[in-house]
Every structure is written in C-alpha cells, then in structure tokens.
C-alpha cells in the first residue's frame, strides 16, 4: 500500500515545491495553483510590499490547513506500518518542513521585530523542536532521513529573515523589481535550497557578492537584506541563537574616506601606526563574526594598494592591522557595490582584474527607476504611497502621495527620467511635503503652457485636466473669473470651480504677481 493516495499526492508534490521555491518567482504562484486547483484565488504574480496592507497570499491559509491535516494523517500511516518508498518519504519531509515554517511564521516574525535574536531565550523553540521530533522521528519509519531539530529551527529563522528584509528593502511591483528580489533570495540560499539545507549553509560566507547599478537604486538595501539574513546557529541548550542578527552587518562607504582612514576602518590599527593612533583599534574585518557581513560600498573608488589587500582577504581570508605583523583571520562574508562600469575601469587600469574575478562569483544588478516605470507605469503611484508612508506616517500618506503625484505629472511630466532613481524620488516627496514643490538640479522645468501642449499632444491628460489647466492659465492673465469665462465661453461658476489653486500659486510665483480674482 502506498503512503499517499492518488488524490493526496498531487497536493503534497505542489506543497513540496512551495517549500523549496523562490517565493519571488512565478513558480510560487504555479505551485499554489496546483495545490488548490479550482479553489485557487488569483492575486498577481509579483509579491511586493504595499504601504497599506500586510503581505499575504489569499491561498496560503487554505494550503496551510490542508497541509497540517494531511501531515498528521501521513504520520499516522507511517506509525501504523504503512510502507513508503524513498520518493514518498522525501515528499513527506518537504510537506512537514513547509508546515513547520508556516506554523511558526508569526513567532519568527516577532523575534525579528523585537530584535531578540541574540542572548534572549526563544520561548517557542521548545515547541518547534518537539514538533520536529513528532513528525520526523516516527516510530517504525526507519528510512526517514535524520534531521537536526536545532538546524531546522535556525534555517526557519533564516528563511523568515530573508523574506522580511528582501520584501521590505526592495520596493516595487514591476518585473525588474521582482527579478531583483528573486536574485537576492538566490544570493542567500542559491537556486537549490535542498543542497543549501544539507551543506551549503556552512560555506556561503566564503562567496563574495558584487552589487552593480546606478546611484540611488538601493544597493546598500540589497546588501543589508543579504547580510541580515545569514545563517546563525541555534543553541538548544540555551534556547538562543549564538549571534544577534541585527548586529551582524558592517557597512563602510569607501568613497567617503581618505586612504589611511579606509585602512584603519577596514583592517584596524596598532597604537602608533600613524599620527593620531593613540590606541589599538579593531577594524570592520575584526569586528565581523562568522555569521556577519562587511559591506564595501563604492569599491571602485579605492586605490591600488587597498585593492591588493582586499584581494588577499578574499583569497586567503587573512589580513593585518596597520602597524602590526600578526596575521588575523576573516570569517565573515564580503559584499561590494559600485555604480561604475568595472569593465571600463579594468580596461583603464584603475581596477584590478584579479580582484574583480574574486568578486564576481555572485553578481546582482539593481535596476534604474526609469526602467521600472517603463515596465510598469503604475509603479510610480505605488512607490509614492510607500515612500509617503515612511516619511509622513500612515495618517498623511495618501494625501501626501496624491499631492506629490499631481505635482510630478504637472511639472516634471510622465517622461522624467529620475536620474537619482528611488533616492531622488524620496527626496522629491520630502521637498513637496515641506515646500510644495521639487526643483531637480539641472532640470529645465517646462512652462505651464508647454506642459498643457505636451499633455494634449501626447494624449496623457484627461479632458477635465486640460480644462483645469486652460482655465487656470487664462485666469492667471486676466485675474478675473468673469473675463476668463467670457474669453472661454464658459459659465463663471464653472471657471471658478476649474481654476487649479496649486498651479495658480506657481504661476503667480513665477511672475511675482499675487493677483486676486473677482
């Protein structure tokens, strides 16, 4: 007799795929659809953060309930002596792991929110470890693989952190943003989470990650998502993790420091190593634990001497403090980032090829905002709402987002390229919140008349928007609702209703005439 019936097996196979898949790829949606069949609820392929709701697939509740019931049923069959082949046992194990991580999802999330992942006792860990033994240490099922419950608990917490920081740090509903989240997930777990769970979790710190992309595209946020989601062992005796994940990320902006200070900040120094070195100092490489990450921003800015020292860290995992001959060992992970074209930098002799080939084992590219908006024009309104929520709080988010959106459309236009990317968009929202406007450096703003003509010709303005702009332009010249109505052949009350106060203030500021209508 088989462990699973013909109707049960397809569901278990789909859940096993869910347990192993990259949650930011469409394969997650395919697995949910296969698990639920006609009960599947479509909610789009891109899982992304929203300012107004907690992320939740509408299908997960139904899948989780059925997975729990079926896991208990299958365990009962194993206990009663029902035989199972290796393939069925692997499916059962994946079903159980999926169930465990979803059952304890809220508990893991609370640890992240409370920042209690270090010395604090994790009270629910005893229940988790007991559940592991219940489902995977089954009397009579001698062919089930042996699993270390503490390792599975550590992996569950890592998976929850990886989702949390990837989801929260990397915004956007566009496909380029979705692909970036998927790339970050692979950087943490590789494309084969089975292999990662078996052995790769021990050695991923040896793999350097290189993040490339334009300025303002969130390269440090990507690095932080990876760095804060490293594997951290769990001590079941103390019921605590051996390290605090929140203190495991060590960023250093190399372009902001002179060479001597870079060496001191990165490698540390001995007392007397240079003028002002009055005591020994640990550098980032010393402070970073085995589960930690050193992030080197603007890696292309450092001179050749430091590049040589970094190459040694990546090759031999050793370094020396300034003024000290003692060899020290680096046990953490290196993530580097740059907005420069390293191919051109190497061709010009400014960046060492051997250093590049030590960094390029895992390359992630952050997309420009213009590329995201080109893929999904509605993305701008989503990003504005999310940024407004961060800047002004949920109470003012919608109003500020709407205000910023109107200002951008009127004064920058739909085709503005956002050279400063998301960082510029965030500062645009701040400017509009404080001053009611945003003036990009070097951007020649179109006149209101130009904007009206461009909007009409491109077909990007509604008839109501055209009428509002036209009424406001004429009213700004006449300063009279009655005269504006006569010129446009409209009712005076209609003109009064259509004049746009924001646009009118801008027009008056440009010509220096306060004006007052009648």
Residue, then its C-alpha position, 0 to 999 in steps of 0.5 A: x500500500x502506498x503512503x499517499x493516495x492518488x488524490x493526496x499526492x498531487x497536493x503534497x508534490x505542489x506543497x513540496x515545491x512551495x517549500x523549496x521555491x523562490x517565493x519571488x518567482x512565478x513558480x510560487x504562484x504555479x505551485x499554489x495553483x496546483x495545490x488548490x486547483x479550482x479553489x485557487x484565488x488569483x492575486x498577481x504574480x509579483x509579491x511586493x510590499x504595499x504601504x497599506x496592507x500586510x503581505x499575504x497570499x489569499x491561498x496560503x491559509x487554505x494550503x496551510x490547513x490542508x497541509x497540517x491535516x494531511x501531515x498528521x494523517x501521513x504520520x499516522x500511516x507511517x506509525x501504523x506500518x504503512x510502507x513508503x518508498x524513498x520518493x514518498x518519504x522525501x515528499x513527506x519531509x518537504x510537506x512537514x518542513x513547509x508546515x513547520x515554517x508556516x506554523x511558526x511564521x508569526x513567532x519568527x516574525x516577532x523575534x525579528x521585530x523585537x530584535x531578540x535574536x541574540x542572548x534572549x531565550x526563544x520561548x517557542x523553540x521548545x515547541x518547534x523542536x518537539x514538533x520536529x521530533x513528532x513528525x520526523x522521528x516516527x516510530x517504525x519509519x526507519x528510512x526517514x532521513x535524520x534531521x537536526x531539530x536545532x538546524x531546522x529551527x535556525x534555517x526557519x529563522x533564516x528563511x523568515x529573515x530573508x523574506x522580511x528584509x528582501x520584501x521590505x528593502x526592495x520596493x516595487x511591483x514591476x518585473x525588474x523589481x521582482x527579478x531583483x528580489x528573486x536574485x537576492x533570495x538566490x544570493x542567500x540560499x542559491x537556486x537549490x535550497x535542498x543542497x543549501x539545507x544539507x551543506x551549503x549553509x556552512x560555506x556561503x560566507x566564503x562567496x563574495x557578492x558584487x552589487x552593480x547599478x546606478x546611484x540611488x537604486x538601493x544597493x546598500x538595501x540589497x546588501x543589508x537584506x543579504x547580510x541580515x539574513x545569514x545563517x546563525x546557529x541555534x543553541x538548544x541548550x540555551x534556547x538562543x541563537x549564538x549571534x544577534x542578527x541585527x548586529x551582524x552587518x558592517x557597512x563602510x562607504x569607501x568613497x567617503x574616506x581618505x586612504x589611511x582612514x579606509x585602512x584603519x576602518x577596514x583592517x584596524x590599527x596598532x597604537x602608533x601606526x600613524x599620527x593620531x593612533x593613540x590606541x589599538x583599534x579593531x577594524x570592520x574585518x575584526x569586528x565581523x563574526x562568522x555569521x556577519x557581513x562587511x559591506x564595501x560600498x563604492x569599491x571602485x573608488x579605492x586605490x591600488x594598494x587597498x585593492x591588493x589587500x582586499x584581494x588577499x582577504x578574499x583569497x586567503x581570508x587573512x589580513x593585518x592591522x596597520x602597524x602590526x605583523x600578526x596575521x588575523x583571520x576573516x570569517x565573515x562574508x564580503x559584499x561590494x557595490x559600485x555604480x561604475x562600469x568595472x569593465x571600463x575601469x579594468x580596461x583603464x587600469x584603475x581596477x584590478x582584474x584579479x580582484x574583480x574575478x574574486x568578486x564576481x562569483x555572485x553578481x546582482x544588478x539593481x535596476x534604474x527607476x526609469x526602467x521600472x516605470x517603463x515596465x510598469x507605469x503604475x509603479x510610480x503611484x505605488x512607490x509614492x504611497x510607500x515612500x509617503x508612508x515612511x516619511x509622513x506616517x500612515x495618517x498623511x500618506x495618501x494625501x501626501x502621495x496624491x499631492x506629490x503625484x499631481x505635482x510630478x505629472x504637472x511639472x516634471x511630466x510622465x517622461x522624467x527620467x529620475x536620474x537619482x532613481x528611488x533616492x531622488x524620488x524620496x527626496x522629491x516627496x520630502x521637498x513637496x511635503x515641506x515646500x510644495x514643490x521639487x526643483x531637480x538640479x539641472x532640470x529645465x522645468x517646462x512652462x505651464x503652457x508647454x506642459x498643457x501642449x505636451x499633455x494634449x499632444x501626447x494624449x496623457x491628460x484627461x479632458x477635465x485636466x486640460x480644462x483645469x489647466x486652460x482655465x487656470x492659465x487664462x485666469x492667471x492673465x486676466x485675474x478675473x473669473x468673469x473675463x476668463x469665462x467670457x474669453x472661454x465661453x464658459x459659465x463663471x461658476x464653472x471657471x471658478x470651480x476649474x481654476x487649479x489653486x496649486x498651479x495658480x500659486x506657481x504661476x503667480x510665483x513665477x511672475x511675482x504677481x499675487x493677483x486676486x480674482x473677482 
